[in-house]
Amino acid sequence: MANNKSVLEQLRSGLLKEHFEAVKFGPYRFIGKAVYARSGKSDKIFYGLFNLCGEWVFSTLDGMEEYATEEVHNTAFYQWSRYDNKEQLLGYVIGRFMKPDTPVPENMDYYDIPEILVGKAFVAGEDKNEGHACNFGRSARQELYNPSSSFPLSAEIFPARDRKFNLINGFGTNVVGFYEAVELKTPPQE
């Protein structure tokens, strides 16, 4: 008998512990608020920033339903161009993937994303975090895919829909994801 539950429902219910797929993605306009967190320091700083900015960002984006996409997840989008090596600061944009040409609310940042191939990795478990999702996703893609050389995209995905970020998302199982732009490996020439 086929399972009609979505991947996230299967992860939350314990039917799946991890999932990886490479899919066409975009075009989107990613809208949110740029923040910085110190590299290698406690995740508490990042989660504090996520909560602080997220409430305002996500409630604003919730009010823009006509521009919503199927990518409804709360997201921390890495922008490596915002990495400050001297200060060891990682640049994130906390927000969501919206339709192309979505008007950008005042005091928010945006990035236009073309149609690309993205590896989507999700993991579930009370002890799982975005680091586990990142490691699993990179491991799962190694055989067939390389990171994209044409469009760098990395994003931590938090599928909680309750708008109050919570490491344990109220379902008893933490579900987190990691998206990475990928491209098919070229077979070796003989």
Buried (B, 14 or more C-beta within 10 A) or exposed (E): EEEEEEBBBBBBEEEBBBBBEBEEBBBBBBBBBBBBBEEEEEEEEBBBBBEBBBEBBBEBBEEBEEBBBEBEBBBBBBBEEBBEEEEEBBBBBBBBBBBBEBEEBEEBBBBEBEEBBBBBBBBBBEEBBBEBBBEBBBEBBEEEBEBBEEBBBBBBBBBBEEEEBEBEBEBEBBBBBBBBBBBEEEEEEE
